[in-house]
Amino acid sequence: MSEKVTFEDKLEQLEAIVSQLEQGDRPLEGALADFQTGVGLVKELQETLKNAELTLAKVMSDDGELKDLELTND
């Protein structure tokens, strides 16, 4: 059974790719492959953040249902 890759793991991998690309000593083919991997990671990270934002914008009601967070001006 494989372990689930966490947000932090993906972010660490992206940071490593960016660091390697910034050094500029990779052959073009390797740099392009790294860039493509990085773009994929960015998309996955953005999706995770979007889902987290949507979850945080909801509150749990007494019956266990998620409801949209409604701000009141008390």
mmCIF file as gemmi writes it, N, C-alpha and C atoms, coordinates in Angstrom:
data_model
loop_
_atom_site.group_PDB
_atom_site.id
_atom_site.type_symbol
_atom_site.label_atom_id
_atom_site.label_alt_id
_atom_site.label_comp_id
_atom_site.label_asym_id
_atom_site.label_entity_id
_atom_site.label_seq_id
_atom_site.pdbx_PDB_ins_code
_atom_site.Cartn_x
_atom_site.Cartn_y
_atom_site.Cartn_z
_atom_site.occupancy
_atom_site.B_iso_or_equiv
_atom_site.pdbx_formal_charge
_atom_site.auth_seq_id
_atom_site.auth_asym_id
_atom_site.pdbx_PDB_model_num
ATOM 1 N N . MET Axp A 1 ? 0.846 -1.174 0 1 0 ? 1 A 1
ATOM 2 C CA . MET Axp A 1 ? 0 0 0 1 0 ? 1 A 1
ATOM 3 C C . MET Axp A 1 ? 0.895 1.243 0 1 0 ? 1 A 1
ATOM 4 N N . SER Axp A 2 ? 0.622 2.163 -0.889 1 0 ? 2 A 1
ATOM 5 C CA . SER Axp A 2 ? 1.458 3.355 -0.972 1 0 ? 2 A 1
ATOM 6 C C . SER Axp A 2 ? 0.872 4.455 -0.091 1 0 ? 2 A 1
ATOM 7 N N . GLU Axp A 3 ? 1.764 5.282 0.449 1 0 ? 3 A 1
ATOM 8 C CA . GLU Axp A 3 ? 1.344 6.384 1.297 1 0 ? 3 A 1
ATOM 9 C C . GLU Axp A 3 ? 0.845 7.538 0.441 1 0 ? 3 A 1
ATOM 10 N N . LYS Axp A 4 ? -0.125 8.277 0.978 1 0 ? 4 A 1
ATOM 11 C CA . LYS Axp A 4 ? -0.658 9.422 0.275 1 0 ? 4 A 1
ATOM 12 C C . LYS Axp A 4 ? 0.358 10.556 0.342 1 0 ? 4 A 1
ATOM 13 N N . VAL Axp A 5 ? 0.597 11.185 -0.797 1 0 ? 5 A 1
ATOM 14 C CA . VAL Axp A 5 ? 1.532 12.305 -0.855 1 0 ? 5 A 1
ATOM 15 C C . VAL Axp A 5 ? 0.815 13.537 -0.327 1 0 ? 5 A 1
ATOM 16 N N . THR Axp A 6 ? 1.405 14.19 0.667 1 0 ? 6 A 1
ATOM 17 C CA . THR Axp A 6 ? 0.767 15.336 1.299 1 0 ? 6 A 1
ATOM 18 C C . THR Axp A 6 ? 1.025 16.619 0.52 1 0 ? 6 A 1
ATOM 19 N N . PHE Axp A 7 ? 0.255 17.629 0.871 1 0 ? 7 A 1
ATOM 20 C CA . PHE Axp A 7 ? 0.439 18.963 0.306 1 0 ? 7 A 1
ATOM 21 C C . PHE Axp A 7 ? 1.878 19.417 0.527 1 0 ? 7 A 1
ATOM 22 N N . GLU Axp A 8 ? 2.368 19.209 1.729 1 0 ? 8 A 1
ATOM 23 C CA . GLU Axp A 8 ? 3.724 19.637 2.077 1 0 ? 8 A 1
ATOM 24 C C . GLU Axp A 8 ? 4.78 18.898 1.264 1 0 ? 8 A 1
ATOM 25 N N . ASP Axp A 9 ? 4.546 17.611 1.018 1 0 ? 9 A 1
ATOM 26 C CA . ASP Axp A 9 ? 5.474 16.825 0.189 1 0 ? 9 A 1
ATOM 27 C C . ASP Axp A 9 ? 5.537 17.389 -1.227 1 0 ? 9 A 1
ATOM 28 N N . LYS Axp A 10 ? 4.358 17.703 -1.776 1 0 ? 10 A 1
ATOM 29 C CA . LYS Axp A 10 ? 4.307 18.251 -3.135 1 0 ? 10 A 1
ATOM 30 C C . LYS Axp A 10 ? 4.971 19.624 -3.194 1 0 ? 10 A 1
ATOM 31 N N . LEU Axp A 11 ? 4.749 20.433 -2.171 1 0 ? 11 A 1
ATOM 32 C CA . LEU Axp A 11 ? 5.361 21.757 -2.126 1 0 ? 11 A 1
ATOM 33 C C . LEU Axp A 11 ? 6.88 21.645 -2.034 1 0 ? 11 A 1
ATOM 34 N N . GLU Axp A 12 ? 7.351 20.711 -1.251 1 0 ? 12 A 1
ATOM 35 C CA . GLU Axp A 12 ? 8.794 20.472 -1.135 1 0 ? 12 A 1
ATOM 36 C C . GLU Axp A 12 ? 9.387 20.039 -2.479 1 0 ? 12 A 1
ATOM 37 N N . GLN Axp A 13 ? 8.678 19.166 -3.172 1 0 ? 13 A 1
ATOM 38 C CA . GLN Axp A 13 ? 9.127 18.703 -4.486 1 0 ? 13 A 1
ATOM 39 C C . GLN Axp A 13 ? 9.172 19.864 -5.474 1 0 ? 13 A 1
ATOM 40 N N . LEU Axp A 14 ? 8.144 20.72 -5.445 1 0 ? 14 A 1
ATOM 41 C CA . LEU Axp A 14 ? 8.113 21.883 -6.328 1 0 ? 14 A 1
ATOM 42 C C . LEU Axp A 14 ? 9.278 22.825 -6.021 1 0 ? 14 A 1
ATOM 43 N N . GLU Axp A 15 ? 9.539 23.054 -4.753 1 0 ? 15 A 1
ATOM 44 C CA . GLU Axp A 15 ? 10.658 23.923 -4.365 1 0 ? 15 A 1
ATOM 45 C C . GLU Axp A 15 ? 11.991 23.367 -4.853 1 0 ? 15 A 1
ATOM 46 N N . ALA Axp A 16 ? 12.151 22.046 -4.796 1 0 ? 16 A 1
ATOM 47 C CA . ALA Axp A 16 ? 13.382 21.419 -5.283 1 0 ? 16 A 1
ATOM 48 C C . ALA Axp A 16 ? 13.521 21.607 -6.793 1 0 ? 16 A 1
ATOM 49 N N . ILE Axp A 17 ? 12.418 21.461 -7.517 1 0 ? 17 A 1
ATOM 50 C CA . ILE Axp A 17 ? 12.447 21.65 -8.972 1 0 ? 17 A 1
ATOM 51 C C . ILE Axp A 17 ? 12.813 23.083 -9.312 1 0 ? 17 A 1
ATOM 52 N N . VAL Axp A 18 ? 12.188 24.038 -8.627 1 0 ? 18 A 1
ATOM 53 C CA . VAL Axp A 18 ? 12.483 25.451 -8.871 1 0 ? 18 A 1
ATOM 54 C C . VAL Axp A 18 ? 13.96 25.738 -8.602 1 0 ? 18 A 1
ATOM 55 N N . SER Axp A 19 ? 14.479 25.197 -7.528 1 0 ? 19 A 1
ATOM 56 C CA . SER Axp A 19 ? 15.89 25.396 -7.186 1 0 ? 19 A 1
ATOM 57 C C . SER Axp A 19 ? 16.809 24.848 -8.277 1 0 ? 19 A 1
ATOM 58 N N . GLN Axp A 20 ? 16.489 23.659 -8.774 1 0 ? 20 A 1
ATOM 59 C CA . GLN Axp A 20 ? 17.298 23.06 -9.836 1 0 ? 20 A 1
ATOM 60 C C . GLN Axp A 20 ? 17.235 23.888 -11.115 1 0 ? 20 A 1
ATOM 61 N N . LEU Axp A 21 ? 16.044 24.368 -11.445 1 0 ? 21 A 1
ATOM 62 C CA . LEU Axp A 21 ? 15.888 25.168 -12.659 1 0 ? 21 A 1
ATOM 63 C C . LEU Axp A 21 ? 16.607 26.508 -12.527 1 0 ? 21 A 1
ATOM 64 N N . GLU Axp A 22 ? 16.596 27.085 -11.342 1 0 ? 22 A 1
ATOM 65 C CA . GLU Axp A 22 ? 17.275 28.364 -11.128 1 0 ? 22 A 1
ATOM 66 C C . GLU Axp A 22 ? 18.79 28.247 -11.284 1 0 ? 22 A 1
ATOM 67 N N . GLN Axp A 23 ? 19.323 27.076 -10.981 1 0 ? 23 A 1
ATOM 68 C CA . GLN Axp A 23 ? 20.765 26.872 -11.128 1 0 ? 23 A 1
ATOM 69 C C . GLN Axp A 23 ? 21.184 26.91 -12.588 1 0 ? 23 A 1
ATOM 70 N N . GLY Axp A 24 ? 20.295 26.515 -13.475 1 0 ? 24 A 1
ATOM 71 C CA . GLY Axp A 24 ? 20.553 26.613 -14.899 1 0 ? 24 A 1
ATOM 72 C C . GLY Axp A 24 ? 21.568 25.65 -15.462 1 0 ? 24 A 1
ATOM 73 N N . ASP Axp A 25 ? 21.905 24.605 -14.722 1 0 ? 25 A 1
ATOM 74 C CA . ASP Axp A 25 ? 22.927 23.673 -15.215 1 0 ? 25 A 1
ATOM 75 C C . ASP Axp A 25 ? 22.338 22.343 -15.683 1 0 ? 25 A 1
ATOM 76 N N . ARG Axp A 26 ? 21.011 22.288 -15.867 1 0 ? 26 A 1
ATOM 77 C CA . ARG Axp A 26 ? 20.368 21.077 -16.357 1 0 ? 26 A 1
ATOM 78 C C . ARG Axp A 26 ? 20.329 21.107 -17.878 1 0 ? 26 A 1
ATOM 79 N N . PRO Axp A 27 ? 20.486 19.956 -18.518 1 0 ? 27 A 1
ATOM 80 C CA . PRO Axp A 27 ? 20.304 19.9 -19.972 1 0 ? 27 A 1
ATOM 81 C C . PRO Axp A 27 ? 18.863 20.316 -20.302 1 0 ? 27 A 1
ATOM 82 N N . LEU Axp A 28 ? 18.674 20.861 -21.482 1 0 ? 28 A 1
ATOM 83 C CA . LEU Axp A 28 ? 17.382 21.385 -21.889 1 0 ? 28 A 1
ATOM 84 C C . LEU Axp A 28 ? 16.257 20.361 -21.716 1 0 ? 28 A 1
ATOM 85 N N . GLU Axp A 29 ? 16.479 19.133 -22.155 1 0 ? 29 A 1
ATOM 86 C CA . GLU Axp A 29 ? 15.441 18.112 -22.072 1 0 ? 29 A 1
ATOM 87 C C . GLU Axp A 29 ? 15.039 17.857 -20.625 1 0 ? 29 A 1
ATOM 88 N N . GLY Axp A 30 ? 16.022 17.781 -19.741 1 0 ? 30 A 1
ATOM 89 C CA . GLY Axp A 30 ? 15.746 17.563 -18.319 1 0 ? 30 A 1
ATOM 90 C C . GLY Axp A 30 ? 15.039 18.749 -17.698 1 0 ? 30 A 1
ATOM 91 N N . ALA Axp A 31 ? 15.451 19.957 -18.089 1 0 ? 31 A 1
ATOM 92 C CA . ALA Axp A 31 ? 14.82 21.169 -17.573 1 0 ? 31 A 1
ATOM 93 C C . ALA Axp A 31 ? 13.364 21.247 -18.02 1 0 ? 31 A 1
ATOM 94 N N . LEU Axp A 32 ? 13.089 20.88 -19.273 1 0 ? 32 A 1
ATOM 95 C CA . LEU Axp A 32 ? 11.711 20.882 -19.766 1 0 ? 32 A 1
ATOM 96 C C . LEU Axp A 32 ? 10.853 19.861 -19.026 1 0 ? 32 A 1
ATOM 97 N N . ALA Axp A 33 ? 11.405 18.688 -18.779 1 0 ? 33 A 1
ATOM 98 C CA . ALA Axp A 33 ? 10.671 17.65 -18.043 1 0 ? 33 A 1
ATOM 99 C C . ALA Axp A 33 ? 10.398 18.127 -16.616 1 0 ? 33 A 1
ATOM 100 N N . ASP Axp A 34 ? 11.403 18.745 -15.993 1 0 ? 34 A 1
ATOM 101 C CA . ASP Axp A 34 ? 11.221 19.272 -14.642 1 0 ? 34 A 1
ATOM 102 C C . ASP Axp A 34 ? 10.162 20.366 -14.632 1 0 ? 34 A 1
ATOM 103 N N . PHE Axp A 35 ? 10.196 21.236 -15.643 1 0 ? 35 A 1
ATOM 104 C CA . PHE Axp A 35 ? 9.222 22.319 -15.735 1 0 ? 35 A 1
ATOM 105 C C . PHE Axp A 35 ? 7.81 21.754 -15.842 1 0 ? 35 A 1
ATOM 106 N N . GLN Axp A 36 ? 7.633 20.747 -16.685 1 0 ? 36 A 1
ATOM 107 C CA . GLN Axp A 36 ? 6.311 20.13 -16.844 1 0 ? 36 A 1
ATOM 108 C C . GLN Axp A 36 ? 5.843 19.494 -15.535 1 0 ? 36 A 1
ATOM 109 N N . THR Axp A 37 ? 6.736 18.829 -14.847 1 0 ? 37 A 1
ATOM 110 C CA . THR Axp A 37 ? 6.399 18.244 -13.553 1 0 ? 37 A 1
ATOM 111 C C . THR Axp A 37 ? 5.996 19.343 -12.576 1 0 ? 37 A 1
ATOM 112 N N . GLY Axp A 38 ? 6.746 20.436 -12.591 1 0 ? 38 A 1
ATOM 113 C CA . GLY Axp A 38 ? 6.449 21.563 -11.713 1 0 ? 38 A 1
ATOM 114 C C . GLY Axp A 38 ? 5.091 22.169 -11.994 1 0 ? 38 A 1
ATOM 115 N N . VAL Axp A 39 ? 4.746 22.315 -13.266 1 0 ? 39 A 1
ATOM 116 C CA . VAL Axp A 39 ? 3.435 22.866 -13.635 1 0 ? 39 A 1
ATOM 117 C C . VAL Axp A 39 ? 2.321 21.94 -13.127 1 0 ? 39 A 1
ATOM 118 N N . GLY Axp A 40 ? 2.522 20.654 -13.254 1 0 ? 40 A 1
ATOM 119 C CA . GLY Axp A 40 ? 1.537 19.703 -12.736 1 0 ? 40 A 1
ATOM 120 C C . GLY Axp A 40 ? 1.384 19.807 -11.233 1 0 ? 40 A 1
ATOM 121 N N . LEU Axp A 41 ? 2.501 19.96 -10.539 1 0 ? 41 A 1
ATOM 122 C CA . LEU Axp A 41 ? 2.45 20.117 -9.086 1 0 ? 41 A 1
ATOM 123 C C . LEU Axp A 41 ? 1.733 21.398 -8.691 1 0 ? 41 A 1
ATOM 124 N N . VAL Axp A 42 ? 1.99 22.477 -9.416 1 0 ? 42 A 1
ATOM 125 C CA . VAL Axp A 42 ? 1.323 23.751 -9.127 1 0 ? 42 A 1
ATOM 126 C C . VAL Axp A 42 ? -0.187 23.587 -9.258 1 0 ? 42 A 1
ATOM 127 N N . LYS Axp A 43 ? -0.635 22.916 -10.298 1 0 ? 43 A 1
ATOM 128 C CA . LYS Axp A 43 ? -2.072 22.702 -10.496 1 0 ? 43 A 1
ATOM 129 C C . LYS Axp A 43 ? -2.662 21.891 -9.348 1 0 ? 43 A 1
ATOM 130 N N . GLU Axp A 44 ? -1.966 20.846 -8.934 1 0 ? 44 A 1
ATOM 131 C CA . GLU Axp A 44 ? -2.446 20.022 -7.824 1 0 ? 44 A 1
ATOM 132 C C . GLU Axp A 44 ? -2.49 20.826 -6.525 1 0 ? 44 A 1
ATOM 133 N N . LEU Axp A 45 ? -1.462 21.625 -6.283 1 0 ? 45 A 1
ATOM 134 C CA . LEU Axp A 45 ? -1.413 22.436 -5.065 1 0 ? 45 A 1
ATOM 135 C C . LEU Axp A 45 ? -2.521 23.486 -5.069 1 0 ? 45 A 1
ATOM 136 N N . GLN Axp A 46 ? -2.753 24.113 -6.209 1 0 ? 46 A 1
ATOM 137 C CA . GLN Axp A 46 ? -3.824 25.104 -6.31 1 0 ? 46 A 1
ATOM 138 C C . GLN Axp A 46 ? -5.184 24.458 -6.045 1 0 ? 46 A 1
ATOM 139 N N . GLU Axp A 47 ? -5.397 23.272 -6.568 1 0 ? 47 A 1
ATOM 140 C CA . GLU Axp A 47 ? -6.66 22.569 -6.353 1 0 ? 47 A 1
ATOM 141 C C . GLU Axp A 47 ? -6.849 22.229 -4.874 1 0 ? 47 A 1
ATOM 142 N N . THR Axp A 48 ? -5.793 21.788 -4.226 1 0 ? 48 A 1
ATOM 143 C CA . THR Axp A 48 ? -5.865 21.49 -2.802 1 0 ? 48 A 1
ATOM 144 C C . THR Axp A 48 ? -6.205 22.739 -2.003 1 0 ? 48 A 1
ATOM 145 N N . LEU Axp A 49 ? -5.56 23.857 -2.335 1 0 ? 49 A 1
ATOM 146 C CA . LEU Axp A 49 ? -5.84 25.109 -1.645 1 0 ? 49 A 1
ATOM 147 C C . LEU Axp A 49 ? -7.272 25.579 -1.892 1 0 ? 49 A 1
ATOM 148 N N . LYS Axp A 50 ? -7.744 25.415 -3.115 1 0 ? 50 A 1
ATOM 149 C CA . LYS Axp A 50 ? -9.116 25.805 -3.448 1 0 ? 50 A 1
ATOM 150 C C . LYS Axp A 50 ? -10.109 24.992 -2.629 1 0 ? 50 A 1
ATOM 151 N N . ASN Axp A 51 ? -9.879 23.693 -2.547 1 0 ? 51 A 1
ATOM 152 C CA . ASN Axp A 51 ? -10.761 22.828 -1.768 1 0 ? 51 A 1
ATOM 153 C C . ASN Axp A 51 ? -10.712 23.173 -0.285 1 0 ? 51 A 1
ATOM 154 N N . ALA Axp A 52 ? -9.532 23.488 0.213 1 0 ? 52 A 1
ATOM 155 C CA . ALA Axp A 52 ? -9.403 23.884 1.616 1 0 ? 52 A 1
ATOM 156 C C . ALA Axp A 52 ? -10.164 25.18 1.871 1 0 ? 52 A 1
ATOM 157 N N . GLU Axp A 53 ? -10.063 26.115 0.955 1 0 ? 53 A 1
ATOM 158 C CA . GLU Axp A 53 ? -10.773 27.387 1.096 1 0 ? 53 A 1
ATOM 159 C C . GLU Axp A 53 ? -12.28 27.163 1.113 1 0 ? 53 A 1
ATOM 160 N N . LEU Axp A 54 ? -12.771 26.303 0.224 1 0 ? 54 A 1
ATOM 161 C CA . LEU Axp A 54 ? -14.204 26.009 0.189 1 0 ? 54 A 1
ATOM 162 C C . LEU Axp A 54 ? -14.657 25.335 1.478 1 0 ? 54 A 1
ATOM 163 N N . THR Axp A 55 ? -13.836 24.449 2.008 1 0 ? 55 A 1
ATOM 164 C CA . THR Axp A 55 ? -14.173 23.774 3.252 1 0 ? 55 A 1
ATOM 165 C C . THR Axp A 55 ? -14.197 24.758 4.412 1 0 ? 55 A 1
ATOM 166 N N . LEU Axp A 56 ? -13.228 25.651 4.45 1 0 ? 56 A 1
ATOM 167 C CA . LEU Axp A 56 ? -13.172 26.631 5.53 1 0 ? 56 A 1
ATOM 168 C C . LEU Axp A 56 ? -14.307 27.64 5.444 1 0 ? 56 A 1
ATOM 169 N N . ALA Axp A 57 ? -14.889 27.807 4.278 1 0 ? 57 A 1
ATOM 170 C CA . ALA Axp A 57 ? -15.993 28.745 4.102 1 0 ? 57 A 1
ATOM 171 C C . ALA Axp A 57 ? -17.328 28.113 4.491 1 0 ? 57 A 1
ATOM 172 N N . LYS Axp A 58 ? -17.291 26.921 5.019 1 0 ? 58 A 1
ATOM 173 C CA . LYS Axp A 58 ? -18.503 26.228 5.45 1 0 ? 58 A 1
ATOM 174 C C . LYS Axp A 58 ? -18.394 25.918 6.936 1 0 ? 58 A 1
ATOM 175 N N . VAL Axp A 59 ? -19.525 25.778 7.572 1 0 ? 59 A 1
ATOM 176 C CA . VAL Axp A 59 ? -19.553 25.395 8.981 1 0 ? 59 A 1
ATOM 177 C C . VAL Axp A 59 ? -20.415 24.154 9.127 1 0 ? 59 A 1
ATOM 178 N N . MET Axp A 60 ? -20.142 23.417 10.152 1 0 ? 60 A 1
ATOM 179 C CA . MET Axp A 60 ? -20.886 22.191 10.411 1 0 ? 60 A 1
ATOM 180 C C . MET Axp A 60 ? -22.122 22.54 11.231 1 0 ? 60 A 1
ATOM 181 N N . SER Axp A 61 ? -23.277 22.108 10.773 1 0 ? 61 A 1
ATOM 182 C CA . SER Axp A 61 ? -24.514 22.345 11.518 1 0 ? 61 A 1
ATOM 183 C C . SER Axp A 61 ? -24.679 21.246 12.571 1 0 ? 61 A 1
ATOM 184 N N . ASP Axp A 62 ? -25.674 21.396 13.413 1 0 ? 62 A 1
ATOM 185 C CA . ASP Axp A 62 ? -25.92 20.432 14.486 1 0 ? 62 A 1
ATOM 186 C C . ASP Axp A 62 ? -26.195 19.029 13.958 1 0 ? 62 A 1
ATOM 187 N N . ASP Axp A 63 ? -26.769 18.932 12.756 1 0 ? 63 A 1
ATOM 188 C CA . ASP Axp A 63 ? -27.085 17.618 12.206 1 0 ? 63 A 1
ATOM 189 C C . ASP Axp A 63 ? -25.943 17.016 11.394 1 0 ? 63 A 1
ATOM 190 N N . GLY Axp A 64 ? -24.764 17.654 11.429 1 0 ? 64 A 1
ATOM 191 C CA . GLY Axp A 64 ? -23.592 17.121 10.757 1 0 ? 64 A 1
ATOM 192 C C . GLY Axp A 64 ? -23.451 17.53 9.315 1 0 ? 64 A 1
ATOM 193 N N . GLU Axp A 65 ? -24.35 18.351 8.835 1 0 ? 65 A 1
ATOM 194 C CA . GLU Axp A 65 ? -24.29 18.833 7.457 1 0 ? 65 A 1
ATOM 195 C C . GLU Axp A 65 ? -23.392 20.058 7.361 1 0 ? 65 A 1
ATOM 196 N N . LEU Axp A 66 ? -22.664 20.145 6.257 1 0 ? 66 A 1
ATOM 197 C CA . LEU Axp A 66 ? -21.867 21.351 6.018 1 0 ? 66 A 1
ATOM 198 C C . LEU Axp A 66 ? -22.772 22.412 5.411 1 0 ? 66 A 1
ATOM 199 N N . LYS Axp A 67 ? -22.721 23.602 5.948 1 0 ? 67 A 1
ATOM 200 C CA . LYS Axp A 67 ? -23.53 24.72 5.465 1 0 ? 67 A 1
ATOM 201 C C . LYS Axp A 67 ? -22.605 25.875 5.13 1 0 ? 67 A 1
ATOM 202 N N . ASP Axp A 68 ? -23.048 26.711 4.185 1 0 ? 68 A 1
ATOM 203 C CA . ASP Axp A 68 ? -22.258 27.896 3.861 1 0 ? 68 A 1
ATOM 204 C C . ASP Axp A 68 ? -22.174 28.792 5.086 1 0 ? 68 A 1
ATOM 205 N N . LEU Axp A 69 ? -21.01 29.345 5.297 1 0 ? 69 A 1
ATOM 206 C CA . LEU Axp A 69 ? -20.793 30.254 6.41 1 0 ? 69 A 1
ATOM 207 C C . LEU Axp A 69 ? -21.495 31.572 6.098 1 0 ? 69 A 1
ATOM 208 N N . GLU Axp A 70 ? -22.356 31.971 6.997 1 0 ? 70 A 1
ATOM 209 C CA . GLU Axp A 70 ? -23.069 33.235 6.822 1 0 ? 70 A 1
ATOM 210 C C . GLU Axp A 70 ? -22.569 34.213 7.866 1 0 ? 70 A 1
ATOM 211 N N . LEU Axp A 71 ? -22.042 35.312 7.403 1 0 ? 71 A 1
ATOM 212 C CA . LEU Axp A 71 ? -21.559 36.333 8.299 1 0 ? 71 A 1
ATOM 213 C C . LEU Axp A 71 ? -22.715 37.215 8.713 1 0 ? 71 A 1
ATOM 214 N N . THR Axp A 72 ? -22.781 37.512 9.998 1 0 ? 72 A 1
ATOM 215 C CA . THR Axp A 72 ? -23.842 38.401 10.49 1 0 ? 72 A 1
ATOM 216 C C . THR Axp A 72 ? -23.212 39.654 11.047 1 0 ? 72 A 1
ATOM 217 N N . ASN Axp A 73 ? -23.93 40.732 10.994 1 0 ? 73 A 1
ATOM 218 C CA . ASN Axp A 73 ? -23.467 42.006 11.546 1 0 ? 73 A 1
ATOM 219 C C . ASN Axp A 73 ? -24.17 42.236 12.869 1 0 ? 73 A 1
ATOM 220 N N . ASP Axp A 74 ? -23.642 41.659 13.926 1 0 ? 74 A 1
ATOM 221 C CA . ASP Axp A 74 ? -24.246 41.805 15.265 1 0 ? 74 A 1
ATOM 222 C C . ASP Axp A 74 ? -23.816 43.072 15.935 1 0 ? 74 A 1
